């Protein structure tokens, strides 16, 4: 096992501390987003436990209009996908730019980038839908 110098240990300790600060600072946002995602996708989550208890035996119907709105927004995002374009600065750079663009497109296709972007869009939109006024 390789030895770790004191400078490396100090750097790792600093990195861990900064990570902890970042996670703690964003904890409430993440918790709110998870609650919103449950509200959109999980049946029964549109009623709080207290509301359900207060209603007793009365039915707790759900008409999930938010999910339809999330799907509409995500489909709009799918139809307007972001794409990068590699351009050469000088005349001789055009061939190199084409090669880079081909490599990027190949990596994107093999990594199933569209699916990743679509899933991220669903979490992004659903994570703030329940609190929004859409």
C-alpha positions as CSV (number, residue, x, y, z in Angstrom):
1,X,0.0,0.0,0.0
2,X,1.5,3.4,-1.0
3,X,2.3,5.8,1.7
4,X,0.4,9.0,1.8
5,X,2.3,12.2,2.7
6,X,1.1,14.7,5.4
7,X,0.3,17.2,2.6
8,X,-1.9,14.7,0.9
9,X,-3.7,13.8,4.1
10,X,-4.2,17.5,4.9
11,X,-5.6,18.0,1.3
12,X,-8.0,15.1,1.7
13,X,-9.2,16.4,5.1
14,X,-9.8,19.8,3.5
15,X,-11.7,18.2,0.6
16,X,-13.9,16.1,3.0
17,X,-14.6,19.2,5.1
18,X,-15.7,21.2,2.1
19,X,-17.8,18.3,0.8
20,X,-19.5,18.1,4.2
21,X,-20.2,21.9,4.2
22,X,-21.7,21.7,0.7
23,X,-23.9,18.7,1.6
24,X,-25.1,20.4,4.8
25,X,-25.9,23.6,2.9
26,X,-27.9,21.8,0.3
27,X,-29.7,19.3,2.5
28,X,-33.0,21.2,2.8
29,X,-33.2,21.7,-1.0
30,X,-32.6,18.0,-1.6
31,X,-35.2,17.0,1.0
32,X,-37.8,19.4,-0.6
33,X,-37.0,18.0,-4.1
34,X,-37.4,14.4,-2.9
35,X,-40.8,15.3,-1.3
36,X,-41.9,16.9,-4.6
37,X,-40.8,13.9,-6.6
38,X,-42.8,11.6,-4.3
39,X,-45.8,14.0,-4.7
40,X,-45.6,13.7,-8.5
41,X,-44.9,10.0,-8.9
42,X,-46.0,8.0,-5.9
43,X,-49.7,7.3,-5.4
44,X,-51.0,8.4,-2.0
45,X,-48.3,11.1,-1.4
46,X,-50.5,14.0,-2.3
47,X,-52.1,13.7,1.1
48,X,-50.2,14.3,4.3
49,X,-50.4,11.8,7.1
50,X,-52.3,14.3,9.2
51,X,-54.8,15.1,6.5
52,X,-55.4,11.4,5.9
53,X,-55.9,10.8,9.6
54,X,-58.3,13.9,9.9
55,X,-60.4,12.5,7.1
56,X,-61.0,9.3,8.9
57,X,-63.0,6.8,6.7
58,X,-63.7,9.4,4.0
59,X,-62.0,8.7,0.7
60,X,-58.8,10.5,-0.3
61,X,-59.0,10.8,-4.0
62,X,-56.1,12.0,-6.1
63,X,-56.2,13.6,-9.6
64,X,-52.6,13.9,-10.5
65,X,-52.6,16.8,-12.9
66,X,-49.0,17.7,-11.9
67,X,-47.6,14.6,-13.5
68,X,-49.2,15.5,-16.8
69,X,-47.6,18.9,-16.6
70,X,-44.2,17.4,-15.8
71,X,-44.5,15.1,-18.9
72,X,-45.5,18.1,-21.1
73,X,-42.5,20.1,-20.0
74,X,-40.1,17.2,-20.3
75,X,-41.4,16.4,-23.8
76,X,-40.8,20.1,-24.7
77,X,-37.2,19.7,-23.4
78,X,-36.8,16.5,-25.5
79,X,-37.9,18.3,-28.7
80,X,-35.3,21.0,-28.1
81,X,-32.2,19.0,-27.1
82,X,-29.1,21.0,-26.4
83,X,-26.2,20.2,-28.7
84,X,-22.7,21.5,-29.0
85,X,-20.9,22.4,-32.2
86,X,-17.1,22.2,-32.5
87,X,-15.7,24.9,-34.8
88,X,-12.2,25.4,-36.0
89,X,-10.7,28.9,-35.3
90,X,-8.6,29.0,-38.4
91,X,-9.0,27.5,-41.9
92,X,-6.7,24.5,-41.1
93,X,-8.6,23.7,-37.9
94,X,-11.8,22.6,-39.8
95,X,-10.7,19.0,-40.2
96,X,-9.7,18.7,-36.6
97,X,-13.0,20.2,-35.5
98,X,-14.9,17.6,-37.6
99,X,-12.8,14.8,-36.0
100,X,-13.6,16.1,-32.5
101,X,-17.2,16.5,-33.3
102,X,-17.4,13.0,-34.6
103,X,-15.7,11.7,-31.4
104,X,-18.1,13.6,-29.2
105,X,-21.1,12.3,-31.1
106,X,-19.7,8.7,-30.9
107,X,-19.2,9.0,-27.1
108,X,-22.7,10.5,-26.7
109,X,-24.3,7.7,-28.7
110,X,-22.4,4.9,-26.9
111,X,-23.1,6.3,-23.5
112,X,-26.8,6.7,-24.2
113,X,-26.6,10.4,-23.4
114,X,-30.2,11.1,-24.5
115,X,-31.6,8.8,-21.9
116,X,-29.4,10.3,-19.2
117,X,-30.5,13.8,-20.2
118,X,-34.2,12.8,-20.3
119,X,-34.1,11.3,-16.8
120,X,-32.2,14.3,-15.4
121,X,-34.9,16.5,-16.9
122,X,-37.7,14.5,-15.2
123,X,-36.0,14.8,-11.8
124,X,-35.3,18.5,-12.4
125,X,-38.9,19.4,-13.3
126,X,-40.6,17.1,-10.9
127,X,-38.3,18.1,-8.1
128,X,-39.8,21.6,-8.0
129,X,-43.3,21.1,-9.5
130,X,-45.3,20.5,-6.3
131,X,-44.3,23.9,-4.9
132,X,-44.6,25.9,-8.1
133,X,-47.6,27.8,-9.3
134,X,-47.7,26.2,-12.8
